[in-house]
């Protein structure tokens, strides 16, 4: 189990309601930290999918008219972003960045609707490449994703109200870590090579299960071969693959071992 987690706490409902009237706004939240498996601060974005008791993803951005309503795509709120000026190799905790601020690892998602039940988290490792732009709201533009040192992290079905969540990005073997991969090719019913539209892998482990580092990866192949790299080792993954015509094939219980490539041929 992950250390330092507090028991879920129910959010107190306020009188303020969303304009779409799908749910009532509350003070419920989740919070935690995101950092590298080697203990360094990282350049990362964190995406949140908030679900109701039936498993329906919700829009939970308080600025939206459809707050608390079912969403069609994208994350429930804009992604959280930390440490814009940190390179892909990470930084010592509290490092002063070029804009004069210190690196951080804290995140928080608050003002959740009354129908919110669980939260899924996906974290992306990134790296500064010399482009300190800002968007129209004054937020730093995201740096490109980079999995040379750190892979992505994925935590599923976190109860609303949980605090002290630890989102740990797996470290690759080239940097004294243990991350592995799933590699293979797509084939059709006759065994002929085909190029898959998209391939994903998510850990099947509970958000608070040992060893506490939970991975995911995505690849959009341009050839029949694919590779899902920098995955947390010691985990069993479910792999979603989409064929040339968009049909989905799901493979479960795919084990990733430390510093090893797990072969997986996907028939679509």
DRENVODO-203587 format. One line per field, with one value per residue (C-alpha): residue in three letters; x, y, z. Coordinates in steps of 0.1 Angstrom, whole numbers, always signed. Each point is the difference from the previous one (the first is absolute). Example, Ala and Ser with C-alpha at 12.3 -4.5 7.8 and 13.67 -1.06 7.14 Angstrom:
REM residues 2
rest	ALA, SER
x	+123, +14
y	-45, +34
z	+78, -7
END
This chain:
REM residues 268
rest	UNK, UNK, UNK, UNK, UNK, UNK, UNK, UNK, UNK, UNK, UNK, UNK, UNK, UNK, UNK, UNK, UNK, UNK, UNK, UNK, UNK, UNK, UNK, UNK, UNK, UNK, UNK, UNK, UNK, UNK, UNK, UNK, UNK, UNK, UNK, UNK, UNK, UNK, UNK, UNK, UNK, UNK, UNK, UNK, UNK, UNK, UNK, UNK, UNK, UNK, UNK, UNK, UNK, UNK, UNK, UNK, UNK, UNK, UNK, UNK, UNK, UNK, UNK, UNK, UNK, UNK, UNK, UNK, UNK, UNK, UNK, UNK, UNK, UNK, UNK, UNK, UNK, UNK, UNK, UNK, UNK, UNK, UNK, UNK, UNK, UNK, UNK, UNK, UNK, UNK, UNK, UNK, UNK, UNK, UNK, UNK, UNK, UNK, UNK, UNK, UNK, UNK, UNK, UNK, UNK, UNK, UNK, UNK, UNK, UNK, UNK, UNK, UNK, UNK, UNK, UNK, UNK, UNK, UNK, UNK, UNK, UNK, UNK, UNK, UNK, UNK, UNK, UNK, UNK, UNK, UNK, UNK, UNK, UNK, UNK, UNK, UNK, UNK, UNK, UNK, UNK, UNK, UNK, UNK, UNK, UNK, UNK, UNK, UNK, UNK, UNK, UNK, UNK, UNK, UNK, UNK, UNK, UNK, UNK, UNK, UNK, UNK, UNK, UNK, UNK, UNK, UNK, UNK, UNK, UNK, UNK, UNK, UNK, UNK, UNK, UNK, UNK, UNK, UNK, UNK, UNK, UNK, UNK, UNK, UNK, UNK, UNK, UNK, UNK, UNK, UNK, UNK, UNK, UNK, UNK, UNK, UNK, UNK, UNK, UNK, UNK, UNK, UNK, UNK, UNK, UNK, UNK, UNK, UNK, UNK, UNK, UNK, UNK, UNK, UNK, UNK, UNK, UNK, UNK, UNK, UNK, UNK, UNK, UNK, UNK, UNK, UNK, UNK, UNK, UNK, UNK, UNK, UNK, UNK, UNK, UNK, UNK, UNK, UNK, UNK, UNK, UNK, UNK, UNK, UNK, UNK, UNK, UNK, UNK, UNK, UNK, UNK, UNK, UNK, UNK, UNK, UNK, UNK, UNK, UNK, UNK, UNK, UNK, UNK, UNK, UNK, UNK, UNK
x	+0, +11, +11, -15, -34, -29, -35, -25, -20, -34, -2, -23, -27, -4, -30, +16, -12, +12, -19, -8, -15, +16, +16, +6, +35, +17, +33, +11, +35, +29, +37, +34, +35, +16, +37, +25, +6, +36, -14, +7, -25, -13, -14, -35, -36, -28, -33, -32, -30, -28, -27, -34, -11, -11, +34, -11, +28, -10, +8, +13, +14, -19, +3, -20, -38, -2, +18, -10, -14, +12, +29, +7, +38, +31, +8, -25, +19, +31, +32, +21, +36, +31, +37, -1, +38, +12, +17, -10, +26, -18, +14, +9, -30, -5, +24, -2, -12, +9, -31, +11, -26, +8, -10, -31, -18, -33, -34, -36, -33, -29, -35, -12, -37, -24, -3, +38, +10, +34, +30, +24, +34, +24, +33, +23, +38, +12, +33, +9, +13, +6, -35, -14, -33, -33, -36, -28, -7, +36, +8, +32, -3, +6, +35, +1, -5, +33, +4, +37, +4, -35, -30, -37, -20, -36, -21, -36, -32, +13, -29, -10, +13, +34, +30, +37, -1, +34, +4, +34, +15, +19, +37, +16, +29, +24, -4, +3, -37, -20, -26, -8, -20, -26, +10, -14, -20, -35, -13, -33, -21, +22, +32, +10, +17, -22, +6, -20, -16, +8, +12, -3, +10, -13, +9, -27, +11, -20, +11, +14, +14, +37, +26, -15, +13, -28, +7, -17, +11, -13, +13, -14, +20, +9, +11, -14, +23, -8, +18, -15, +31, +11, -27, +2, +13, -17, -34, -26, -15, -31, +8, -24, +7, -20, +2, +1, -38, -3, -9, +12, +19, +6, +27, +2, +25, +32, +29, +29, +32, +29, +22, -17, -21, -32, -10, -36, -15, -34, -24, -27
y	+0, +36, +16, +32, -2, +14, -15, +14, +29, +11, +35, +25, +11, +38, +20, +8, -21, -5, +19, -33, -14, -34, +1, +22, +15, -13, +6, -36, -4, -23, +9, -14, +1, -9, -8, -25, -35, +12, +27, +29, +28, -4, +20, -15, +5, -18, -8, -9, -20, +4, -27, -3, -32, -16, +6, +29, +26, +35, +36, +14, +34, +26, +25, -22, +2, -38, -5, -33, -13, -30, +9, -13, +1, +15, +4, +12, +32, +16, -19, +12, +8, +2, +11, +15, +7, -35, -23, -36, -12, +17, +22, -1, +9, +37, +10, +37, +1, +26, +21, +2, -24, -33, -34, -15, -34, +9, -2, +5, -5, +17, +13, -34, -5, -18, -30, -6, -34, -10, +16, -15, +17, -1, +18, +8, +5, +30, +20, +36, +7, +38, +13, +19, +9, +7, -6, +26, -5, +6, -36, -16, -19, -37, -13, -31, -34, -18, -36, -4, +1, +0, -19, +9, -8, -11, -3, -13, +3, +23, +9, +36, +17, -19, +21, -8, -19, -9, +1, -15, +0, -32, +3, -17, -25, +24, +22, -28, -7, -32, +11, -25, -1, -18, -4, -19, +4, +1, -27, -7, -32, -16, +9, +28, +31, +30, +34, +7, +34, +3, -22, +7, -19, +7, -17, -22, +6, +20, +36, -8, -35, -9, +7, +36, +8, -5, +5, +6, +7, +8, -4, +10, -23, +9, -36, -34, +0, +19, +6, +10, +12, +12, -20, -6, -35, -27, +10, -18, +21, +1, +9, +18, -1, +15, -16, +18, +2, +11, -33, -4, -31, -3, -22, -4, -13, +10, -1, +25, -11, +22, +13, -25, +1, -21, -12, +4, -7, +17, -16, +25
z	+0, -6, +32, +14, -15, +19, +1, -25, +13, -12, -16, +16, -24, -5, -11, -34, -29, -35, -27, -19, +33, -5, +35, +30, +6, +31, +19, -7, -14, -6, +4, -1, -15, -33, -3, -15, +14, +8, +23, -24, -9, -35, -29, -2, -9, +19, -15, +19, -9, +26, +0, +16, +18, -33, -15, -23, -6, +11, -9, +32, -11, +20, -28, -24, -3, -1, +34, +15, -33, -20, -24, -35, +0, +15, +37, +25, +6, -16, +9, +29, -10, +22, -5, -35, +0, +11, -26, -6, +25, +29, +28, +36, +22, +5, -29, -10, -37, -25, +7, +37, +14, +17, -13, +16, -1, +15, -18, +11, -17, +18, -3, -11, -8, +24, -24, -2, +14, -12, -18, -26, -4, -29, +3, -30, +3, -19, -5, -5, -35, +1, -9, +30, -16, +18, -12, -2, +38, +10, +7, -12, -33, +4, -9, -22, +16, +6, +13, -2, +37, +15, -12, +5, +31, +4, +31, -2, +20, +27, +25, -1, +32, +0, +10, -1, -33, -14, -38, -7, -35, -7, -7, -30, +1, -16, +31, +26, -1, -8, -26, -28, -32, -20, -37, -30, -32, -13, -23, -17, +2, -27, +18, -23, +16, +5, +14, +32, +4, +37, +28, +38, +31, +35, +33, +14, +36, +25, +5, +35, -7, +5, -13, -4, -35, -25, -37, -34, -35, -35, -35, -34, -24, -35, -8, +10, +30, +32, +33, +34, +19, +34, +18, +38, +6, +21, -13, -21, -27, -21, -37, -22, -38, -28, -34, -34, -1, +36, +16, +36, +13, +37, +15, +38, +25, -19, +24, -3, +16, +11, -29, -24, -31, +1, -35, -10, -35, -5, -24, -11
END
